[in-house]
Amino acid sequence: GETSPRWSPDGSAIAFLAERGDDTHTQIYLMRNGDGEARRLGAHPTAVSNIAGAPVCAALYYLASVPRTEDEKSREAANDDVYRFEEDFEQRHLWRYTLDANTTTRVTEGDFSVTAFALSPDGAHVTFHRAPNPVLEYADTSEIWLLDLVGSNSVQLTKNGIRETGAQLSPDGTTILFLARTNDRFEKYYNGNLFMVDANGRAPQVVSATLGHDVLQATWSSDGSSVFFVANLGVHSEVFQLTVANGAVQQLTDGRHAVRNWLYEPTGNRHVLTLGEPHNPGDVWIMTDAAAAPRRVTHVYDYLGEQFSLPRQERVEWTAADGTTVEGLIYYPLDYVAGQRYPLVVQTHGGQQTSDRIGFDGNPTSSVPALAGPVSYTHLTQP
C-alpha cells in the first residue's frame, strides 16, 4: 500500500512511500504526472517516513532511523535477537535525497531523534522537533530547533517540559510558530495554544491565550502577516485568522460541522478542507476569500441521506451545579414524534480536550443493542 503522497512544487510528479518488490523497508517512489509506473529513489537501509519536498524540484527530505552498526548486523546474523522494549531504540534523523545526483545525505547528527520537521518557504532552513530518543514517554522533553538545510548553524529555540508541535518558520525567516497544550507559564494540562518565538531564540510568547478554545492546527499566511488556524469550540470546530500585528482574531467559518481535514495552500491563497456534518462524513470544500463562505466541490456522500434513514442531531447546552456551561449532542430516534417519551442513553465525555463534535456517527445505535424500540442517544461533552 502506498502512503504519504506529495506533489512536486511544479505539479509534474508525485512522491510517495511504499514497500514494493524486494524492498526490505519502506522507500520513496516518484511517479511522473501521467507518465506510467513509479520508480524508486535510492535505497535507504532503514524505513523512510515524513517525506517533504523542497520548494524547488531539487531534493526530498525525510526522516529515517540510523542504519545498524556492523556489530548489530553480526548479532542479528547470529540470531542474537534479544530485544529490550523501549531501550534498544534507533535514533531518527533528517536526510536529504538529491534528485539530479541520485545521492542521499544525512542532515542532522548527534545522539538524539528528530520527531518532526518543516522546511522554510525559501528552502534555506528547517525547523525540527528534537527529542533525546524516539520513545513516546520522552515526548515532553523534546524541543524546537532551527537549522540551515546544509546542516549547520543549529539554534535551540525552546527549553521547557512541554511537548511542542507543528513548528514552522515565517515567510520572512524571523519567527517560528508552534502549538503546545500549555499556558503562558508552560504548565501542563491546558488547551492547545498558539505560540511564537523569534528565530534568534528569545523566550516564546503565547498569542492565543484570550481565545479560550483548543487550537488544533495552524500555519502562516502566504505573506506572514497572519496565521490561519483551526480551533475546537466544543461540539464544532472552525477556521480562524489571527493578524500578527495586533492580535485580532477573525472567525472564517461557522456552521453545524467540524473541520476534519484542513490545508492552506499559500500560492493560491486557498483553504482546502473537509467538513464533518450530521449526514456527511466529510466532502471537500474550498475557501478562497476570508469574506466568503466555503464552497463545496465534491458530493461523494450525497447518497447517505438519500438511501438511509439517519438520526436528527442537535447541540444541547445546560449549566452544571458549579455554574459551568456544558455542551452535548443529542441524536433523536428515527421517526421521532414530538411530545412522545423515549428511553435515553447517555454517554459522558470528560473535558477539557478532545470533545465529541458534530458529524456523521455510525456508533450511537449500535452502542445500545439491548434496548428495544426507538432510543434517543446523547453525547455530553464539556467545551
Secondary structure, 3 states (H helix, E strand, C coil): CCEEEEECCCCCEEEEEECCCCCCCCEEEEEECCCCCCEECCCCCCCEEEEEECCCCCEEEEEEECCCCHHHHHHHHCCCCCCCCCCCCCCEEEEEEECCCCEEEECCCCCCEEEEEEECCCCCEEEEEEECCCCHHHHHHCEEEEEECCCCCCEECCCCCCCEEEEEECCCCCEEEEEECCCCCCCCCCCCEEEEEECCCCCCEECCCCCCCEEEEEEECCCCCEEEEEEECCCCEEEEEEECCCCCEEECCCCCCEEEEEEEECCCCEEEEEEEECCEEEEEEEECCCCCCCEECCCCCHHHHHHCCCCCEEEEEEECCCCCEEEEEEECCCCCCCCCCCCEEEEEECCCCCCCCCCCCCCCHHHCCCCCCCCEEEEEECC
